Amino acid sequence: MIHLRKTKTITTPIHRGQWYEIWHQLCKNKVAMVCLCYICLMVLVAIFADVITPYSYSEQDLSSAFQGPSLAHLMGTDNYGRDTFTRIIYGARTSLVVSAIACAFSVVIALILGSLVGFYGGRFDNIVMRILDVFNAIPGLLLAISISTAFGSGIFNTAIAISIGGIPALTRQLRASVLLAKDQEYIDAAKAFGASDAQIIWKHIIPNTLAPLIVQITMRLGDSILVISSLSFIGLGVQPPTPEWGNMLATAREYIRQSWSMLFFPGLAIGLSMLSFNLLGDGLRDAMDPRLRDR
């Protein structure tokens, strides 16, 4: 007789990376996922605006001015007969580009300053942080207005004006993360193996401080859209005829009795964009908190 021996199958646990766990936790947050889908849709619409709409954002037709929403014009027309939907999606492109440039500039400066002052400390830390305290004492919108007045309007100047106001908060966030990371054992091991300060900061400290920084960047993108619209609304940001939600609102306030859609849809776009970025930032913050992983 042939006896079959039962063999036990040993299952080894699968070790997934940190970013997979963060994504898995984020997927459990339905509100954050809806906001992420909206942001992705907004980005795609802004990229493929030329394909989506048959109109040009500067195409005028005075005979079609102040029309309400219809099949021909989904969001109506403005005072020059331009399609509001077309200008909304081109305005999304402008707002996203300006906010991306502003956040990129802020992050680069904050990475340099935050990593250096957190790693070396001492007098250099005190000098840099006191200078940033001066900028931090000025309200962000007021600082952006002052810089825009000095530099002038335009997409790039508006981005620079907004980015300067975001440097102090990002630098403080990164400095705090570096102070926690530089006393870890793996940093001592890297020093024992002869790694230079630049290698330790770039290869060991910064990669371990990106998680909280990503949350701040996400929320900063939403705040930047509001500041861009505010500057354009008062005439210091992106100037017409380039479509931007803020200058669209500035034009619409004069014709609020003739066409409600001119005011409603740009305001709705600003509100949904800010809400989506902030709720996504809240979801990322919860997903990156290890204490909430098992709930």
C-alpha positions as CSV (number, residue, x, y, z in Angstrom):
1,M,0.0,0.0,0.0
2,I,1.1,3.5,-0.7
3,H,0.8,5.9,2.2
4,L,0.4,9.6,1.3
5,R,2.1,11.9,3.7
6,K,0.4,15.2,4.4
7,T,2.6,18.1,4.0
8,K,2.0,21.3,5.8
9,T,2.1,24.5,3.7
10,I,3.9,27.3,5.4
11,T,2.6,30.8,4.4
12,T,4.9,33.6,4.9
13,P,3.5,37.0,5.6
14,I,3.8,39.5,2.8
15,H,5.6,42.6,3.7
16,R,4.4,45.6,1.8
17,G,6.0,48.9,1.6
18,Q,5.0,52.1,3.5
19,W,3.4,53.8,0.5
20,Y,1.3,50.7,-0.2
21,E,-0.1,50.8,3.4
22,I,-0.8,54.5,3.1
23,W,-2.7,53.9,-0.2
24,H,-4.6,51.0,1.3
25,Q,-5.6,53.1,4.2
26,L,-6.5,56.1,2.0
27,C,-8.8,53.8,-0.1
28,K,-10.9,53.2,3.0
29,N,-11.7,56.9,3.3
30,K,-14.5,57.4,0.8
31,V,-14.6,61.2,1.1
32,A,-10.9,61.4,0.3
33,M,-11.2,59.1,-2.7
34,V,-14.1,61.1,-4.1
35,C,-12.0,64.3,-3.7
36,L,-9.0,62.5,-5.4
37,C,-11.2,61.5,-8.3
38,Y,-12.4,65.1,-8.7
39,I,-8.9,66.4,-8.6
40,C,-7.8,63.9,-11.2
41,L,-10.8,64.8,-13.4
42,M,-10.0,68.5,-13.1
43,V,-6.4,67.9,-14.1
44,L,-7.5,65.8,-17.1
45,V,-10.0,68.4,-18.2
46,A,-7.4,71.2,-17.9
47,I,-4.9,69.2,-20.0
48,F,-7.3,68.2,-22.7
49,A,-9.3,71.5,-22.8
50,D,-8.6,72.0,-26.5
51,V,-10.3,68.6,-27.3
52,I,-13.2,68.8,-24.8
53,T,-14.7,72.1,-25.9
54,P,-15.4,73.3,-29.5
55,Y,-15.1,77.0,-28.5
56,S,-12.1,79.2,-27.9
57,Y,-11.9,80.9,-24.6
58,S,-11.4,84.3,-26.4
59,E,-14.1,83.7,-29.1
60,Q,-16.7,86.5,-28.8
61,D,-20.3,86.6,-30.0
62,L,-22.1,89.7,-28.8
63,S,-25.4,88.4,-30.1
64,S,-25.2,85.5,-27.6
65,A,-24.2,87.5,-24.5
66,F,-25.8,86.7,-21.1
67,Q,-27.3,83.4,-22.2
68,G,-28.2,80.9,-19.5
69,P,-27.1,77.3,-19.4
70,S,-28.2,75.3,-22.5
71,L,-27.1,72.4,-24.7
72,A,-25.1,74.8,-26.8
73,H,-23.5,76.5,-23.8
74,L,-23.5,74.2,-20.8
75,M,-22.7,77.0,-18.3
76,G,-24.1,79.9,-20.3
77,T,-22.2,82.9,-21.8
78,D,-20.6,86.0,-20.4
79,N,-21.0,89.7,-21.4
80,Y,-19.0,89.2,-24.6
81,G,-20.8,86.0,-25.6
82,R,-17.9,83.8,-24.7
83,D,-18.7,80.2,-23.5
84,T,-18.4,80.1,-19.7
85,F,-17.7,76.4,-19.6
86,T,-14.7,76.8,-21.9
87,R,-13.4,79.6,-19.8
88,I,-13.9,77.6,-16.6
89,I,-11.8,74.7,-17.9
90,Y,-9.1,76.9,-19.3
91,G,-9.2,78.8,-15.9
92,A,-8.6,75.4,-14.2
93,R,-5.5,75.1,-16.3
94,T,-4.3,78.5,-15.2
95,S,-5.1,78.0,-11.6
96,L,-3.4,74.5,-11.5
97,V,-0.3,75.8,-13.3
98,V,0.2,78.8,-11.0
99,S,-0.5,76.8,-7.8
100,A,1.9,74.0,-9.0
101,I,4.7,76.5,-9.7
102,A,4.1,78.3,-6.4
103,C,4.1,75.0,-4.4
104,A,7.2,73.7,-6.2
105,F,9.1,76.9,-5.5
106,S,8.0,76.8,-1.8
107,V,8.9,73.1,-1.4
108,V,12.4,73.5,-3.0
109,I,13.3,76.5,-0.7
110,A,11.7,74.8,2.3
111,L,13.7,71.5,1.7
112,I,16.9,73.4,1.5
113,L,16.3,75.6,4.6
114,G,14.5,73.1,6.7
115,S,17.0,70.3,6.2
116,L,20.0,72.5,6.9
117,V,18.6,74.3,10.0
118,G,17.2,71.1,11.4
119,F,20.4,69.1,10.9
120,Y,23.0,71.7,11.9
121,G,21.0,73.8,14.4
122,G,22.9,76.4,16.5
123,R,23.2,80.0,15.5
124,F,22.3,79.3,11.9
125,D,19.0,77.8,13.0
126,N,18.2,80.8,15.2
127,I,19.0,83.4,12.4
128,V,17.0,81.6,9.7
129,M,14.0,80.9,11.9
130,R,13.8,84.4,13.2
131,I,13.8,85.7,9.7
132,L,11.0,83.3,8.8
133,D,9.1,84.4,11.9
134,V,9.0,87.9,10.4
135,F,7.4,86.6,7.2
136,N,5.1,84.3,9.2
137,A,3.8,87.3,11.2
138,I,2.4,88.8,8.0
139,P,-0.9,87.3,6.8
140,G,-0.4,85.3,3.7
141,L,-2.8,87.1,1.5
142,L,-1.5,90.5,2.6
143,L,2.1,89.4,1.8
144,A,1.0,88.1,-1.6
145,I,-0.7,91.4,-2.4
146,S,2.4,93.3,-1.4
147,I,4.7,91.2,-3.5
148,S,2.3,91.2,-6.4
149,T,2.2,95.0,-6.3
150,A,6.0,95.2,-6.3
151,F,6.6,92.5,-9.0
152,G,3.6,93.2,-11.2
153,S,0.9,90.9,-12.5
154,G,1.3,87.8,-14.7
155,I,1.3,84.1,-14.2
156,F,5.0,83.7,-13.0
157,N,5.0,86.8,-10.8
158,T,1.7,85.7,-9.2
159,A,3.2,82.2,-8.5
160,I,6.3,83.8,-6.9
161,A,4.1,86.1,-4.7
162,I,2.1,83.1,-3.5
163,S,5.1,80.8,-2.9
164,I,6.9,83.2,-0.6
165,G,4.1,83.1,1.9
166,G,4.2,79.3,2.0
167,I,7.9,79.0,2.8
168,P,7.8,79.6,6.6
169,A,5.2,76.9,7.3
170,L,6.8,74.3,5.1
171,T,10.2,75.0,6.5
172,R,9.0,74.7,10.1
173,Q,7.3,71.4,9.2
174,L,10.4,70.0,7.6
175,R,12.7,71.3,10.4
176,A,10.6,69.5,13.0
177,S,10.7,66.2,11.0
178,V,14.5,66.5,10.6
179,L,15.0,67.1,14.3
180,L,13.2,63.9,15.0
181,A,15.0,61.9,12.3
182,K,18.6,63.0,12.9
183,D,18.8,61.3,16.3
184,Q,17.7,57.9,15.0
185,E,20.1,55.0,15.0
186,Y,20.3,54.6,11.3
187,I,21.7,58.1,11.1
188,D,24.5,57.1,13.6
189,A,25.1,54.0,11.5
190,A,25.4,56.1,8.3
191,K,28.0,58.4,10.1
192,A,29.9,55.3,11.3
193,F,30.2,54.1,7.7
194,G,31.7,57.5,6.7
195,A,28.7,59.1,4.9
196,S,29.0,62.8,4.4
197,D,26.5,65.3,5.8
198,A,25.0,65.9,2.3
199,Q,24.6,62.1,1.8
200,I,22.9,61.7,5.2
201,I,20.5,64.6,4.5
202,W,19.7,63.6,0.9
203,K,19.6,59.8,1.2
204,H,18.5,59.2,4.8
205,I,16.7,62.2,6.3
206,I,14.7,63.7,3.5
207,P,13.1,60.4,2.3
208,N,11.9,59.8,5.9
209,T,10.3,63.3,6.2
210,L,8.3,63.3,3.0
211,A,5.1,61.9,4.5
212,P,4.0,64.9,6.5
213,L,5.4,67.2,3.8
214,I,3.1,65.7,1.2
215,V,0.1,66.4,3.4
216,Q,1.1,70.1,3.7
217,I,1.7,70.3,0.0
218,T,-1.8,69.0,-0.7
219,M,-3.4,71.5,1.5
220,R,-1.2,74.2,0.2
221,L,-2.4,73.6,-3.3
222,G,-6.0,74.3,-2.3
223,D,-5.0,77.5,-0.4
224,S,-3.0,78.6,-3.4
225,I,-6.0,78.4,-5.7
226,L,-7.9,80.7,-3.3
227,V,-5.0,83.2,-3.1
228,I,-4.7,83.1,-6.9
229,S,-8.3,83.9,-7.4
230,S,-8.2,86.6,-4.7
231,L,-5.3,88.4,-6.4
232,S,-6.9,88.1,-9.8
233,F,-10.2,89.4,-8.4
234,I,-8.6,92.6,-7.2
235,G,-6.6,93.0,-10.5
236,L,-3.1,91.9,-9.2
237,G,-3.0,88.3,-10.5
238,V,-3.7,86.8,-13.9
239,Q,-5.0,89.5,-16.2
240,P,-7.8,89.2,-18.8
241,P,-8.2,88.0,-21.5
242,T,-6.4,85.0,-20.0
243,P,-9.2,83.1,-18.2
244,E,-8.9,82.6,-14.4
245,W,-11.6,82.0,-11.9
246,G,-10.8,85.2,-9.9
247,N,-10.9,87.6,-12.8
248,M,-14.0,85.9,-14.1
249,L,-15.7,86.7,-10.8
250,A,-14.5,90.2,-11.0
251,T,-16.1,90.7,-14.3
252,A,-19.3,88.9,-13.3
253,R,-20.0,91.1,-10.3
254,E,-20.9,93.9,-12.6
255,Y,-23.5,91.8,-14.4
256,I,-25.0,89.8,-11.5
257,R,-28.5,90.9,-12.4
258,Q,-28.2,90.1,-16.1
259,S,-26.6,86.6,-15.7
260,W,-26.4,84.6,-12.5
261,S,-24.4,81.9,-14.3
262,M,-21.4,84.2,-14.8
263,L,-20.9,84.5,-11.0
264,F,-22.1,81.1,-9.9
265,F,-20.0,78.7,-11.9
266,P,-16.5,80.3,-11.3
267,G,-17.3,80.5,-7.6
268,L,-18.4,76.9,-7.6
269,A,-15.2,75.9,-9.3
270,I,-13.1,77.7,-6.6
271,G,-15.1,76.2,-3.7
272,L,-15.0,72.6,-5.0
273,S,-11.3,72.8,-5.8
274,M,-10.4,74.1,-2.3
275,L,-12.7,71.6,-0.6
276,S,-11.3,68.7,-2.6
277,F,-7.6,69.5,-1.8
278,N,-8.3,70.1,1.9
279,L,-10.4,67.0,2.4
280,L,-7.8,64.9,0.5
281,G,-5.1,66.4,2.7
282,D,-7.1,65.4,5.8
283,G,-7.4,61.9,4.4
284,L,-3.7,61.6,3.7
285,R,-2.9,62.8,7.2
286,D,-5.2,60.1,8.7
287,A,-3.7,57.5,6.3
288,M,-0.2,58.3,7.3
289,D,-1.0,58.1,11.0
290,P,0.1,54.5,12.2
291,R,-2.3,54.7,15.1
292,L,-5.3,54.7,12.8
293,R,-4.1,51.8,10.5
294,D,-5.9,49.1,12.4
295,R,-9.2,50.9,12.9
